[in-house]
Amino acid sequence: MAIDRRQFVVGLATLPAMPAEARPGARARLRLAAAWDDGDAHRVGVLALDAQRVRVLRSIEVPTRAHGLLALADGSIVAAARRPGDWLLRWHPAGRSAAQWIWAEAERRFNGHVIASADGRRVFTTEADLDSGTSLVGVRDARSLAKLAEWPTHGIDAHALLIDGDTLIVANGGVPTAPETGRSKRDLHRMDSSLVRLALHDGALRGQWRLPDARLSLRHLAHQTRLAAPLIGVALQAQHDDPVERLAAPALALFDGRQLKAVPPAPGASLAGYGGDIVATATGFAVSAPRANAVAAWQPSSGWQARQALNEACALAAPAGALLASGQATVSSTAGGTTRWQNLPAGLRLDNHWVAAAG
């Protein structure tokens, strides 16, 4: 039986937050905000990565799959529904405030990602206009999540976004879909993926860039600021009709502020044309490739490095110099040249992304 979305939230209000599994006084080495399916429900919560295992500290049930997550300075977490989604959640794991739910307007849907301004006063969401099929950035108050403005992204299928100085970088995935079919792709010969730069104060278009191969969808973004020349890495997802061409396609592109270029795969080490997530590391970028069951690192000085095998690798994070990657049932943590492996709790299946959370 279908449950009305508002009935779902009313029902949640009568339940206590899921209790921590940690023993009293135990402290986690790392904490990550994540989304997952535990076999009974979709959840957003906080995971602890201790020396021996991954534990669920606290979680809240959500109506549908979550996608992008944002950890705010006050300890709260903002989660966006997987596209095309109709909810946005702000939740404090410690219970310092009630969960805030925002439902998309009738003619809008959330496109899966949310970020905060540098001063923490605003958050930005990627959204879709169901009537026209075009994409928008929703500008929202960080406390109430109320929408303050909307800016066009000058494309369709907008997905990830990040702050770059006084501008906003948005990845228009460019994959045509129809409201009545949800995520189903159509007319891929009409794909129009692009990277756009918008002014942070009013959303004015400052620039737009495309790759020569129109079948490469720009999806996820990471900002590399530790190198002499800052770069933005873009995880690509190939949409070619020919499966051979699709599997051989690049999974990474680089933007230096002037040019957008795809990075060819390493010889004999295809990432199956599909970058699931991307994160900046100390020396470059790491890209997860769930269809190639691997995580691959790239750096400007020497290109692609040796791949790390990880079944259904997807969510990436790089807190305190470590590289954390989640797979189907396993988490890898690499730091100082050493990799530690931990099993996820039985029955817990992580979604696409996670981010470092307050301790």
C-alpha positions, 0 to 999 in steps of 0.5 A: 500500500502506498504511503502519502509522503506527509503521512510518512513524516508524521509517522516518523515524528512519533518514533525516537531516533535510532539508538547508537549501537556503540557501547557507552563511552566508545569513540569512533576514529572517523564519522561519516554521514551516509545514506543506505538501505538496511533491507527494511527502510531507506535511511540517512545517518552517521557511521563510525569507522573504528579500528575493527568495524563499521558501526551505525551510530544514529539514523533516521528513516527517509521516504525514498533513496537519498543521494547527495549529503551535506554536513553543516558546521552546527553538526546537522546533515542535509540530505537530498532525495535521489533524482527525480526526488521530492524531498529535502531533509535537514536532521541533527543526529544528536537531536538538538532540533527537530528534523526539517522536511521540505517538499518540492513544489508540484512543478519541481523535482530535486536532482540529488545534490546540495551544497552550502555557501562559504558563510553557511547562510545559504544552501544550493540545490540542483532541481528540475522544472517538470514543465520545460525539462530545464534545470535550476539551482534552488537558492535556500536559507540554510536554517529554514531551507525555504527557497529564496531564489531560482537560477537557470543552469542553462541546460538539462539534468543538472546534478552536482555543484560546488563553490569556486570563489565567487562563482558556482560550478554546476554539472549539467548531465545533459541526459533527456528524460520525461516527467512521466517516466522518472529516470528513464532516458530518451533521445540520447542523440539529443544529449547536451551535457555541459559545465557552467559557471554562475555568479554567486550573488545573482546566478548570472552565467559566467561561462559554459563548457562542453566536451567534444564527445556529446555522449559523456555525461558530466555528473560529479565534481571535486575541487583540487586546491592543494596543487600549484594549479587548482583543478576541478575534477569531473566524474563522467558517465558514458551514454554511448549506444555501442557497449564497446564504445561505452566501456572504453570511454573516459570516466574523468575530465579536468577543468582548469578554469579555461578548458574542459578536457577528458582524461583517457583511461589508462591502457588496459585499465578501463573504468567501464566509462562510469565514474560513480563518485570523485574526491580530491586527494593530496596529490590529485583525484580518486574516482570510483568505478562501480561497473569496473569494481575499482577505485582509481587515482590520478595525479597531474605528474604521472597520470593514472596510478594502480587501481584498487579492487573494490566490488561495486565501489562508489562512495568516496571521502578524503578526511584527514589525509585518508581515502575512504571508499565503500563497496557492496559490503566492504569499506577500504581506508587508505592512509600513508600507503597502508590500506585497512579493510572493514566489513559493513554491518550485515544487510546494510547497502550504502548509497552513492555518496558519503561525507565526513561528519562532526565527531 
